[in-house]
Amino acid sequence: MENKLTLWFMQFLLVGVSLNLKAQLVSAEPKFPCYFIFGDSLVDNGNNNNLNTTAKVNYLPYGIDFPQGPTGRFTNGRNIADFIGELLGFENYIPPFANSRNQDVFTGVNYGSGAAGILDESGYQVGAVISLNKQLSNHRVVISRIATLLGGEKVAKEYLNKCIYTVAMGNNDYLNNYYLPQYYSSSSLYTPDQFAARLIRQYSKQLRKLYKYGARKVAVFALGQLGCCPAEVALYGSNDSSCVESINNAAKIFNDKLKQLLDHLNYLLADANFIYTNTATDSYGNITVLSGSCCALSDIGQCLPEAVTCNNRDEYMFWDGFHPTEAGNLLSAKKAYNEMSPLFTNLIDVE
């Protein structure tokens, strides 16, 4: 195994790269050499902490079940990206872009930002966010770092071709745009079908840019049941409703168009594989509380600082007004991992 790993390593790293970096890359046995994460608060692990925004959660009770405590993850423990990284075989959590160092970038970077969307304007009522366009700009910075360390853009792109990428965007274009008419005019300007079409046009450009930057194995997450988030039910639901079906229907319109987009991209970009990834599941394991949050909520749907939380957190689907508990994230991650399996071909040989 050591000889094969050394051979793979030498294909991408120049002699001038430090021995410490070599040891870091060779010691792990992941399915891919690197994992890059784009998305919103479902994957954010600290990128918003130093931004001027209310969409940050670097305080208790967030992180109450995470070994390092509050880190900026919008849940009580690990988020979906953490679990997917574990399932892929990465020894350490993929670091946030805000804290990444040169050696970190070879195993991947997490660009996720709470409240961010496909559209640059989505989420800005809460303050600064890192939209998908800005996340792609940050990825370009990382690519430049990799190219410098490896000795050029060509060898960097060959390395990036081997990585796996997940993109989880679109939630905030609805929750923090279309369904906030007090801040945005989109719901008066577009029907749900027209708005979804606008998002897909922009998403197409962004995913093509990611391809241009070297991505070839990309899992693109569908929108979840947005209308079932406790905060949305409280805002738009009736007394006897557990979900807001109009919001779920709008999400379905987007998802249907997303499937068509990914089929089109796979046809146009024959050397790439874009996988439609639906994390929704009908099997809840030990989770019995499917509505309601585990903590007392602020007026923006986040846990109040130092709020008392439920003791049976593994039985709750929702942690706060929008985000799953660690238990909910694990269910979604397992479903996503299974749906990503078509990407697990032509992998690096780590046997």
Short mmCIF file of the C-alpha atoms (twelve columns), coordinates in Angstrom:
data_MODEL
# 
_entry.id   MODEL 
# 
loop_
_atom_site.group_PDB 
_atom_site.id 
_atom_site.type_symbol 
_atom_site.label_atom_id 
_atom_site.label_alt_id 
_atom_site.label_comp_id 
_atom_site.label_asym_id 
_atom_site.label_seq_id 
_atom_site.Cartn_x 
_atom_site.Cartn_y 
_atom_site.Cartn_z 
_atom_site.pdbx_PDB_model_num 
ATOM 1   C CA . MET A 1   0.000   0.000  0.000   1 
ATOM 2   C CA . GLU A 2   2.809   2.426  0.863   1 
ATOM 3   C CA . ASN A 3   4.417   2.034  -2.575  1 
ATOM 4   C CA . LYS A 4   1.132   2.712  -4.354  1 
ATOM 5   C CA . LEU A 5   0.384   5.764  -2.216  1 
ATOM 6   C CA . THR A 6   3.891   7.093  -2.819  1 
ATOM 7   C CA . LEU A 7   3.434   6.654  -6.574  1 
ATOM 8   C CA . TRP A 8   0.137   8.543  -6.500  1 
ATOM 9   C CA . PHE A 9   1.718   11.258 -4.385  1 
ATOM 10  C CA . MET A 10  4.624   11.773 -6.780  1 
ATOM 11  C CA . GLN A 11  2.279   12.209 -9.723  1 
ATOM 12  C CA . PHE A 12  1.074   15.487 -8.275  1 
ATOM 13  C CA . LEU A 13  3.667   16.907 -5.915  1 
ATOM 14  C CA . LEU A 14  7.002   18.353 -6.847  1 
ATOM 15  C CA . VAL A 15  10.150  17.521 -4.953  1 
ATOM 16  C CA . GLY A 16  10.179  20.990 -3.402  1 
ATOM 17  C CA . VAL A 17  6.983   20.432 -1.372  1 
ATOM 18  C CA . SER A 18  7.786   19.927 2.289   1 
ATOM 19  C CA . LEU A 19  8.088   16.482 3.860   1 
ATOM 20  C CA . ASN A 20  5.492   17.479 6.442   1 
ATOM 21  C CA . LEU A 21  2.920   18.043 3.698   1 
ATOM 22  C CA . LYS A 22  3.829   14.718 2.115   1 
ATOM 23  C CA . ALA A 23  3.306   12.912 5.399   1 
ATOM 24  C CA . GLN A 24  -0.050  14.631 5.855   1 
ATOM 25  C CA . LEU A 25  -1.349  13.531 2.457   1 
ATOM 26  C CA . VAL A 26  0.018   9.990  2.540   1 
ATOM 27  C CA . SER A 27  -1.083  9.134  6.056   1 
ATOM 28  C CA . ALA A 28  -4.809  9.222  5.303   1 
ATOM 29  C CA . GLU A 29  -6.716  6.739  3.167   1 
ATOM 30  C CA . PRO A 30  -9.694  8.680  1.802   1 
ATOM 31  C CA . LYS A 31  -11.620 7.802  -1.331  1 
ATOM 32  C CA . PHE A 32  -10.394 11.079 -2.846  1 
ATOM 33  C CA . PRO A 33  -7.287  13.170 -2.242  1 
ATOM 34  C CA . CYS A 34  -9.387  16.265 -1.519  1 
ATOM 35  C CA . TYR A 35  -12.925 17.440 -0.793  1 
ATOM 36  C CA . PHE A 36  -14.214 20.938 -1.597  1 
ATOM 37  C CA . ILE A 37  -17.480 22.144 -0.080  1 
ATOM 38  C CA . PHE A 38  -19.705 24.946 -1.349  1 
ATOM 39  C CA . GLY A 39  -22.944 25.885 0.341   1 
ATOM 40  C CA . ASP A 40  -24.884 27.721 3.009   1 
ATOM 41  C CA . SER A 41  -25.468 27.281 6.742   1 
ATOM 42  C CA . LEU A 42  -26.042 23.547 6.327   1 
ATOM 43  C CA . VAL A 43  -22.274 23.217 5.745   1 
ATOM 44  C CA . ASP A 44  -20.800 26.439 7.186   1 
ATOM 45  C CA . ASN A 45  -18.164 25.547 9.789   1 
ATOM 46  C CA . GLY A 46  -16.914 28.980 10.736  1 
ATOM 47  C CA . ASN A 47  -16.630 31.173 7.644   1 
ATOM 48  C CA . ASN A 48  -19.229 33.639 8.966   1 
ATOM 49  C CA . ASN A 49  -17.698 34.016 12.429  1 
ATOM 50  C CA . ASN A 50  -15.793 37.211 11.653  1 
ATOM 51  C CA . LEU A 51  -18.333 38.733 9.283   1 
ATOM 52  C CA . ASN A 52  -20.616 41.627 10.149  1 
ATOM 53  C CA . THR A 53  -23.756 39.503 10.108  1 
ATOM 54  C CA . THR A 54  -26.369 38.044 12.410  1 
ATOM 55  C CA . ALA A 55  -26.051 34.750 10.503  1 
ATOM 56  C CA . LYS A 56  -23.314 33.383 12.726  1 
ATOM 57  C CA . VAL A 57  -23.528 30.954 15.604  1 
ATOM 58  C CA . ASN A 58  -20.164 30.907 17.372  1 
ATOM 59  C CA . TYR A 59  -21.871 30.760 20.754  1 
ATOM 60  C CA . LEU A 60  -23.572 28.196 22.973  1 
ATOM 61  C CA . PRO A 61  -25.802 26.248 22.746  1 
ATOM 62  C CA . TYR A 62  -24.455 25.727 19.200  1 
ATOM 63  C CA . GLY A 63  -21.690 23.161 19.355  1 
ATOM 64  C CA . ILE A 64  -22.881 21.802 22.684  1 
ATOM 65  C CA . ASP A 65  -22.181 18.264 21.420  1 
ATOM 66  C CA . PHE A 66  -19.128 19.145 19.293  1 
ATOM 67  C CA . PRO A 67  -15.704 18.359 20.830  1 
ATOM 68  C CA . GLN A 68  -14.401 21.903 20.197  1 
ATOM 69  C CA . GLY A 69  -17.637 23.559 21.317  1 
ATOM 70  C CA . PRO A 70  -19.084 26.446 19.279  1 
ATOM 71  C CA . THR A 71  -17.208 26.718 15.983  1 
ATOM 72  C CA . GLY A 72  -19.753 28.387 13.731  1 
ATOM 73  C CA . ARG A 73  -21.608 25.200 12.777  1 
ATOM 74  C CA . PHE A 74  -25.365 25.778 12.733  1 
ATOM 75  C CA . THR A 75  -26.175 22.710 14.813  1 
ATOM 76  C CA . ASN A 76  -25.465 21.061 18.138  1 
ATOM 77  C CA . GLY A 77  -22.664 18.849 16.784  1 
ATOM 78  C CA . ARG A 78  -21.435 17.821 13.357  1 
ATOM 79  C CA . ASN A 79  -23.029 19.107 10.178  1 
ATOM 80  C CA . ILE A 80  -23.722 17.197 6.978   1 
ATOM 81  C CA . ALA A 81  -20.355 18.096 5.417   1 
ATOM 82  C CA . ASP A 82  -18.525 16.781 8.480   1 
ATOM 83  C CA . PHE A 83  -20.310 13.438 8.213   1 
ATOM 84  C CA . ILE A 84  -19.767 13.159 4.459   1 
ATOM 85  C CA . GLY A 85  -16.068 13.844 5.006   1 
ATOM 86  C CA . GLU A 86  -15.947 11.042 7.572   1 
ATOM 87  C CA . LEU A 87  -17.766 8.662  5.229   1 
ATOM 88  C CA . LEU A 88  -15.302 9.529  2.472   1 
ATOM 89  C CA . GLY A 89  -12.450 8.569  4.782   1 
ATOM 90  C CA . PHE A 90  -10.959 11.938 5.708   1 
ATOM 91  C CA . GLU A 91  -9.248  11.832 9.066   1 
ATOM 92  C CA . ASN A 92  -9.824  15.505 9.891   1 
ATOM 93  C CA . TYR A 93  -12.716 17.860 9.249   1 
ATOM 94  C CA . ILE A 94  -12.303 19.944 6.105   1 
ATOM 95  C CA . PRO A 95  -11.252 23.419 7.325   1 
ATOM 96  C CA . PRO A 96  -13.194 26.624 6.625   1 
ATOM 97  C CA . PHE A 97  -11.716 28.931 4.027   1 
ATOM 98  C CA . ALA A 98  -11.464 31.659 6.674   1 
ATOM 99  C CA . ASN A 99  -8.948  29.597 8.662   1 
ATOM 100 C CA . SER A 100 -7.262  27.552 5.943   1 
ATOM 101 C CA . ARG A 101 -3.495  27.421 5.641   1 
ATOM 102 C CA . ASN A 102 -1.370  26.352 2.697   1 
ATOM 103 C CA . GLN A 103 -1.057  22.755 3.852   1 
ATOM 104 C CA . ASP A 104 -4.812  22.518 4.474   1 
ATOM 105 C CA . VAL A 105 -5.763  23.200 0.880   1 
ATOM 106 C CA . PHE A 106 -4.415  19.886 -0.399  1 
ATOM 107 C CA . THR A 107 -7.148  17.960 1.405   1 
ATOM 108 C CA . GLY A 108 -9.850  20.486 0.592   1 
ATOM 109 C CA . VAL A 109 -11.586 23.621 1.832   1 
ATOM 110 C CA . ASN A 110 -15.075 24.408 3.108   1 
ATOM 111 C CA . TYR A 111 -16.397 27.663 1.598   1 
ATOM 112 C CA . GLY A 112 -19.910 27.427 3.074   1 
ATOM 113 C CA . SER A 113 -21.551 30.555 4.445   1 
ATOM 114 C CA . GLY A 114 -24.732 30.900 6.468   1 
ATOM 115 C CA . ALA A 115 -27.565 32.764 4.650   1 
ATOM 116 C CA . ALA A 116 -25.701 32.644 1.310   1 
ATOM 117 C CA . GLY A 117 -27.447 31.897 -1.948  1 
ATOM 118 C CA . ILE A 118 -27.118 31.404 -5.674  1 
ATOM 119 C CA . LEU A 119 -28.048 35.062 -6.120  1 
ATOM 120 C CA . ASP A 120 -25.654 37.618 -4.674  1 
ATOM 121 C CA . GLU A 121 -28.466 39.568 -3.021  1 
ATOM 122 C CA . SER A 122 -29.995 36.623 -1.145  1 
ATOM 123 C CA . GLY A 123 -29.492 36.782 2.620   1 
ATOM 124 C CA . TYR A 124 -28.143 40.301 2.739   1 
ATOM 125 C CA . GLN A 125 -30.861 41.510 5.134   1 
ATOM 126 C CA . VAL A 126 -28.884 39.723 7.886   1 
ATOM 127 C CA . GLY A 127 -25.607 41.432 6.940   1 
ATOM 128 C CA . ALA A 128 -22.536 40.190 5.093   1 
ATOM 129 C CA . VAL A 129 -22.694 36.729 3.520   1 
ATOM 130 C CA . ILE A 130 -20.453 34.836 1.120   1 
ATOM 131 C CA . SER A 131 -22.603 34.122 -1.928  1 
ATOM 132 C CA . LEU A 132 -21.816 31.289 -4.302  1 
ATOM 133 C CA . ASN A 133 -20.125 33.730 -6.663  1 
ATOM 134 C CA . LYS A 134 -17.852 34.861 -3.830  1 
ATOM 135 C CA . GLN A 135 -17.218 31.272 -2.785  1 
ATOM 136 C CA . LEU A 136 -16.052 30.538 -6.316  1 
ATOM 137 C CA . SER A 137 -13.745 33.559 -6.111  1 
ATOM 138 C CA . ASN A 138 -12.337 32.173 -2.860  1 
ATOM 139 C CA . HIS A 139 -11.838 28.817 -4.579  1 
ATOM 140 C CA . ARG A 140 -9.815  30.586 -7.249  1 
ATOM 141 C CA . VAL A 141 -7.550  31.925 -4.488  1 
ATOM 142 C CA . VAL A 142 -7.064  28.369 -3.209  1 
ATOM 143 C CA . ILE A 143 -6.317  27.103 -6.718  1 
ATOM 144 C CA . SER A 144 -3.593  29.738 -6.997  1 
ATOM 145 C CA . ARG A 145 -2.110  28.507 -3.717  1 
ATOM 146 C CA . ILE A 146 -2.132  24.929 -4.969  1 
ATOM 147 C CA . ALA A 147 -0.583  25.956 -8.287  1 
ATOM 148 C CA . THR A 148 2.207   27.811 -6.466  1 
ATOM 149 C CA . LEU A 149 2.964   24.835 -4.229  1 
ATOM 150 C CA . LEU A 150 2.809   22.284 -7.045  1 
ATOM 151 C CA . GLY A 151 4.629   24.329 -9.641  1 
ATOM 152 C CA . GLY A 152 1.964   25.451 -12.088 1 
ATOM 153 C CA . GLU A 153 -1.688  25.643 -13.137 1 
ATOM 154 C CA . LYS A 154 -1.551  22.473 -15.248 1 
ATOM 155 C CA . VAL A 155 -0.412  20.149 -12.484 1 
ATOM 156 C CA . ALA A 156 -2.811  21.889 -10.089 1 
ATOM 157 C CA . LYS A 157 -5.743  21.254 -12.426 1 
ATOM 158 C CA . GLU A 158 -4.741  17.598 -12.795 1 
ATOM 159 C CA . TYR A 159 -4.777  17.337 -9.017  1 
ATOM 160 C CA . LEU A 160 -8.159  19.095 -8.733  1 
ATOM 161 C CA . ASN A 161 -9.633  16.716 -11.335 1 
ATOM 162 C CA . LYS A 162 -9.193  13.934 -8.760  1 
ATOM 163 C CA . CYS A 163 -11.099 15.715 -5.972  1 
ATOM 164 C CA . ILE A 164 -14.749 15.447 -4.989  1 
ATOM 165 C CA . TYR A 165 -16.992 18.496 -4.692  1 
ATOM 166 C CA . THR A 166 -20.367 19.083 -3.062  1 
ATOM 167 C CA . VAL A 167 -22.555 22.106 -3.773  1 
ATOM 168 C CA . ALA A 168 -25.572 22.798 -1.564  1 
ATOM 169 C CA . MET A 169 -27.151 26.054 -2.649  1 
ATOM 170 C CA . GLY A 170 -30.587 27.547 -3.252  1 
ATOM 171 C CA . ASN A 171 -32.197 27.285 0.182   1 
ATOM 172 C CA . ASN A 172 -31.626 30.945 1.013   1 
ATOM 173 C CA . ASP A 173 -32.799 32.140 -2.367  1 
ATOM 174 C CA . TYR A 174 -36.190 31.061 -1.066  1 
ATOM 175 C CA . LEU A 175 -35.975 31.408 2.734   1 
ATOM 176 C CA . ASN A 176 -33.944 34.623 2.667   1 
ATOM 177 C CA . ASN A 177 -35.249 36.164 -0.529  1 
ATOM 178 C CA . TYR A 178 -38.401 34.939 -2.269  1 
ATOM 179 C CA . TYR A 179 -40.336 34.330 0.961   1 
ATOM 180 C CA . LEU A 180 -39.251 37.559 2.646   1 
ATOM 181 C CA . PRO A 181 -41.356 40.126 0.748   1 
ATOM 182 C CA . GLN A 182 -40.634 42.775 3.391   1 
ATOM 183 C CA . TYR A 183 -37.029 42.827 2.137   1 
ATOM 184 C CA . TYR A 184 -37.153 41.511 -1.431  1 
ATOM 185 C CA . SER A 185 -39.459 42.141 -4.383  1 
ATOM 186 C CA . SER A 186 -38.784 38.799 -6.100  1 
ATOM 187 C CA . SER A 187 -42.116 37.190 -5.155  1 
ATOM 188 C CA . SER A 188 -43.996 40.099 -6.736  1 
ATOM 189 C CA . LEU A 189 -41.818 40.094 -9.855  1 
ATOM 190 C CA . TYR A 190 -41.683 36.332 -10.542 1 
ATOM 191 C CA . THR A 191 -43.968 33.349 -10.291 1 
ATOM 192 C CA . PRO A 192 -42.389 30.339 -8.557  1 
ATOM 193 C CA . ASP A 193 -41.635 28.838 -11.969 1 
ATOM 194 C CA . GLN A 194 -40.054 32.049 -13.250 1 
ATOM 195 C CA . PHE A 195 -37.977 32.476 -10.112 1 
ATOM 196 C CA . ALA A 196 -36.718 28.894 -10.292 1 
ATOM 197 C CA . ALA A 197 -35.777 29.463 -13.935 1 
ATOM 198 C CA . ARG A 198 -33.837 32.588 -12.946 1 
ATOM 199 C CA . LEU A 199 -31.959 30.651 -10.266 1 
ATOM 200 C CA . ILE A 200 -31.156 27.787 -12.631 1 
ATOM 201 C CA . ARG A 201 -29.750 30.152 -15.266 1 
ATOM 202 C CA . GLN A 202 -27.383 31.604 -12.690 1 
ATOM 203 C CA . TYR A 203 -26.572 28.188 -11.201 1 
ATOM 204 C CA . SER A 204 -25.648 26.888 -14.656 1 
ATOM 205 C CA . LYS A 205 -23.027 29.618 -15.058 1 
ATOM 206 C CA . GLN A 206 -21.623 28.929 -11.606 1 
ATOM 207 C CA . LEU A 207 -21.370 25.163 -12.042 1 
ATOM 208 C CA . ARG A 208 -19.681 25.639 -15.407 1 
ATOM 209 C CA . LYS A 209 -17.169 27.934 -13.739 1 
ATOM 210 C CA . LEU A 210 -16.494 25.235 -11.138 1 
ATOM 211 C CA . TYR A 211 -15.885 22.820 -14.027 1 
ATOM 212 C CA . LYS A 212 -13.520 25.358 -15.605 1 
ATOM 213 C CA . TYR A 213 -11.600 25.397 -12.331 1 
ATOM 214 C CA . GLY A 214 -11.000 21.661 -12.546 1 
ATOM 215 C CA . ALA A 215 -14.017 20.014 -10.883 1 
ATOM 216 C CA . ARG A 216 -15.040 16.727 -12.500 1 
ATOM 217 C CA . LYS A 217 -16.850 14.856 -9.714  1 
ATOM 218 C CA . VAL A 218 -19.603 17.080 -8.340  1 
ATOM 219 C CA . ALA A 219 -22.579 16.239 -6.112  1 
ATOM 220 C CA . VAL A 220 -25.219 18.972 -6.318  1 
ATOM 221 C CA . PHE A 221 -27.748 18.875 -3.487  1 
ATOM 222 C CA . ALA A 222 -31.457 19.289 -4.087  1 
ATOM 223 C CA . LEU A 223 -33.501 21.605 -1.900  1 
ATOM 224 C CA . GLY A 224 -35.100 19.954 1.101   1 
ATOM 225 C CA . GLN A 225 -38.613 20.346 2.456   1 
ATOM 226 C CA . LEU A 226 -38.136 24.044 3.178   1 
ATOM 227 C CA . GLY A 227 -41.756 24.464 4.147   1 
ATOM 228 C CA . CYS A 228 -41.282 22.073 7.067   1 
ATOM 229 C CA . CYS A 229 -38.705 24.231 8.851   1 
ATOM 230 C CA . PRO A 230 -40.157 25.284 12.216  1 
ATOM 231 C CA . ALA A 231 -39.482 28.966 11.497  1 
ATOM 232 C CA . GLU A 232 -41.392 28.808 8.198   1 
ATOM 233 C CA . VAL A 233 -44.302 26.943 9.786   1 
ATOM 234 C CA . ALA A 234 -44.463 29.586 12.524  1 
ATOM 235 C CA . LEU A 235 -44.430 32.374 9.943   1 
ATOM 236 C CA . TYR A 236 -46.674 30.995 7.201   1 
ATOM 237 C CA . GLY A 237 -48.389 27.878 8.540   1 
ATOM 238 C CA . SER A 238 -51.791 27.363 10.116  1 
ATOM 239 C CA . ASN A 239 -52.367 26.026 13.610  1 
ATOM 240 C CA . ASP A 240 -52.816 22.451 12.406  1 
ATOM 241 C CA . SER A 241 -50.089 22.377 9.735   1 
ATOM 242 C CA . SER A 242 -46.714 20.687 10.104  1 
ATOM 243 C CA . CYS A 243 -45.429 22.085 6.782   1 
ATOM 244 C CA . VAL A 244 -46.150 24.972 4.402   1 
ATOM 245 C CA . GLU A 245 -46.943 23.202 1.163   1 
ATOM 246 C CA . SER A 246 -46.681 26.290 -1.044  1 
ATOM 247 C CA . ILE A 247 -43.001 26.598 -0.069  1 
ATOM 248 C CA . ASN A 248 -42.397 22.883 -0.583  1 
ATOM 249 C CA . ASN A 249 -44.035 23.112 -4.006  1 
ATOM 250 C CA . ALA A 250 -41.752 25.984 -4.987  1 
ATOM 251 C CA . ALA A 251 -38.729 23.941 -3.879  1 
ATOM 252 C CA . LYS A 252 -39.966 21.037 -6.003  1 
ATOM 253 C CA . ILE A 253 -40.162 23.283 -9.068  1 
ATOM 254 C CA . PHE A 254 -36.524 24.254 -8.495  1 
ATOM 255 C CA . ASN A 255 -35.484 20.624 -7.977  1 
ATOM 256 C CA . ASP A 256 -37.156 19.500 -11.191 1 
ATOM 257 C CA . LYS A 257 -35.313 22.181 -13.136 1 
ATOM 258 C CA . LEU A 258 -32.068 21.296 -11.341 1 
ATOM 259 C CA . LYS A 259 -32.322 17.692 -12.551 1 
ATOM 260 C CA . GLN A 260 -32.697 18.940 -16.122 1 
ATOM 261 C CA . LEU A 261 -29.722 21.276 -15.714 1 
ATOM 262 C CA . LEU A 262 -27.443 18.524 -14.437 1 
ATOM 263 C CA . ASP A 263 -28.498 16.198 -17.245 1 
ATOM 264 C CA . HIS A 264 -27.631 18.975 -19.693 1 
ATOM 265 C CA . LEU A 265 -24.249 19.628 -18.084 1 
ATOM 266 C CA . ASN A 266 -23.397 15.927 -18.157 1 
ATOM 267 C CA . TYR A 267 -24.223 15.899 -21.872 1 
ATOM 268 C CA . LEU A 268 -22.144 19.002 -22.647 1 
ATOM 269 C CA . LEU A 269 -19.205 18.227 -20.356 1 
ATOM 270 C CA . ALA A 270 -18.605 14.579 -21.124 1 
ATOM 271 C CA . ASP A 271 -15.543 14.218 -18.887 1 
ATOM 272 C CA . ALA A 272 -17.447 15.419 -15.815 1 
ATOM 273 C CA . ASN A 273 -20.102 13.846 -13.633 1 
ATOM 274 C CA . PHE A 274 -22.683 16.077 -11.938 1 
ATOM 275 C CA . ILE A 275 -24.857 14.047 -9.572  1 
ATOM 276 C CA . TYR A 276 -28.295 15.192 -8.411  1 
ATOM 277 C CA . THR A 277 -28.271 14.470 -4.683  1 
ATOM 278 C CA . ASN A 278 -31.483 14.356 -2.676  1 
ATOM 279 C CA . THR A 279 -30.864 14.173 1.069   1 
ATOM 280 C CA . ALA A 280 -34.535 13.795 2.039   1 
ATOM 281 C CA . THR A 281 -35.469 10.485 3.629   1 
ATOM 282 C CA . ASP A 282 -38.563 8.725  4.925   1 
ATOM 283 C CA . SER A 283 -36.538 6.655  7.381   1 
ATOM 284 C CA . TYR A 284 -35.910 8.590  10.585  1 
ATOM 285 C CA . GLY A 285 -34.228 6.026  12.801  1 
ATOM 286 C CA . ASN A 286 -34.439 7.127  16.428  1 
ATOM 287 C CA . ILE A 287 -35.755 10.574 15.504  1 
ATOM 288 C CA . THR A 288 -39.332 10.919 16.713  1 
ATOM 289 C CA . VAL A 289 -39.815 14.701 16.909  1 
ATOM 290 C CA . LEU A 290 -40.129 15.902 13.316  1 
ATOM 291 C CA . SER A 291 -41.446 19.397 14.008  1 
ATOM 292 C CA . GLY A 292 -40.435 21.966 16.541  1 
ATOM 293 C CA . SER A 293 -36.951 23.057 17.546  1 
ATOM 294 C CA . CYS A 294 -34.668 21.848 20.314  1 
ATOM 295 C CA . CYS A 295 -33.869 25.327 21.640  1 
ATOM 296 C CA . ALA A 296 -35.590 28.632 22.357  1 
ATOM 297 C CA . LEU A 297 -35.504 30.770 19.199  1 
ATOM 298 C CA . SER A 298 -34.647 34.360 18.406  1 
ATOM 299 C CA . ASP A 299 -36.743 36.374 15.963  1 
ATOM 300 C CA . ILE A 300 -34.473 35.212 13.107  1 
ATOM 301 C CA . GLY A 301 -34.898 31.524 13.900  1 
ATOM 302 C CA . GLN A 302 -31.563 30.921 15.633  1 
ATOM 303 C CA . CYS A 303 -31.068 29.602 19.155  1 
ATOM 304 C CA . LEU A 304 -30.897 32.330 21.747  1 
ATOM 305 C CA . PRO A 305 -27.440 32.637 23.342  1 
ATOM 306 C CA . GLU A 306 -27.045 30.244 26.277  1 
ATOM 307 C CA . ALA A 307 -30.562 28.923 25.647  1 
ATOM 308 C CA . VAL A 308 -31.626 25.787 27.481  1 
ATOM 309 C CA . THR A 309 -31.966 22.911 25.018  1 
ATOM 310 C CA . CYS A 310 -33.864 19.664 24.954  1 
ATOM 311 C CA . ASN A 311 -32.088 16.751 26.616  1 
ATOM 312 C CA . ASN A 312 -33.145 14.185 24.010  1 
ATOM 313 C CA . ARG A 313 -31.392 15.875 21.110  1 
ATOM 314 C CA . ASP A 314 -30.932 12.608 19.197  1 
ATOM 315 C CA . GLU A 315 -34.710 12.351 18.948  1 
ATOM 316 C CA . TYR A 316 -35.191 15.756 17.308  1 
ATOM 317 C CA . MET A 317 -34.977 16.477 13.585  1 
ATOM 318 C CA . PHE A 318 -34.557 20.250 13.998  1 
ATOM 319 C CA . TRP A 319 -32.024 21.983 16.201  1 
ATOM 320 C CA . ASP A 320 -33.251 25.543 15.644  1 
ATOM 321 C CA . GLY A 321 -35.774 27.159 13.321  1 
ATOM 322 C CA . PHE A 322 -34.025 26.026 10.124  1 
ATOM 323 C CA . HIS A 323 -31.218 23.553 10.757  1 
ATOM 324 C CA . PRO A 324 -31.122 19.848 11.601  1 
ATOM 325 C CA . THR A 325 -29.663 18.385 14.743  1 
ATOM 326 C CA . GLU A 326 -26.520 16.302 14.504  1 
ATOM 327 C CA . ALA A 327 -28.810 13.257 14.356  1 
ATOM 328 C CA . GLY A 328 -30.709 14.764 11.432  1 
ATOM 329 C CA . ASN A 329 -27.459 15.657 9.686   1 
ATOM 330 C CA . LEU A 330 -26.251 12.073 9.986   1 
ATOM 331 C CA . LEU A 331 -29.394 10.755 8.294   1 
ATOM 332 C CA . SER A 332 -29.015 13.253 5.463   1 
ATOM 333 C CA . ALA A 333 -25.298 12.541 5.080   1 
ATOM 334 C CA . LYS A 334 -25.854 8.790  4.755   1 
ATOM 335 C CA . LYS A 335 -28.515 9.380  2.112   1 
ATOM 336 C CA . ALA A 336 -26.281 11.830 0.254   1 
ATOM 337 C CA . TYR A 337 -23.293 9.488  0.402   1 
ATOM 338 C CA . ASN A 338 -25.314 6.675  -1.162  1 
ATOM 339 C CA . GLU A 339 -26.591 8.947  -3.922  1 
ATOM 340 C CA . MET A 340 -23.044 10.180 -4.597  1 
ATOM 341 C CA . SER A 341 -21.829 6.625  -5.285  1 
ATOM 342 C CA . PRO A 342 -21.629 7.089  -9.097  1 
ATOM 343 C CA . LEU A 343 -18.743 9.452  -8.371  1 
ATOM 344 C CA . PHE A 344 -16.793 6.663  -6.670  1 
ATOM 345 C CA . THR A 345 -15.237 5.362  -9.886  1 
ATOM 346 C CA . ASN A 346 -11.684 5.693  -11.207 1 
ATOM 347 C CA . LEU A 347 -10.538 6.572  -7.719  1 
ATOM 348 C CA . ILE A 348 -6.991  6.834  -6.467  1 
ATOM 349 C CA . ASP A 349 -5.637  3.401  -5.581  1 
ATOM 350 C CA . VAL A 350 -5.271  3.274  -1.803  1 
ATOM 351 C CA . GLU A 351 -5.373  -0.487 -1.306  1 
# 
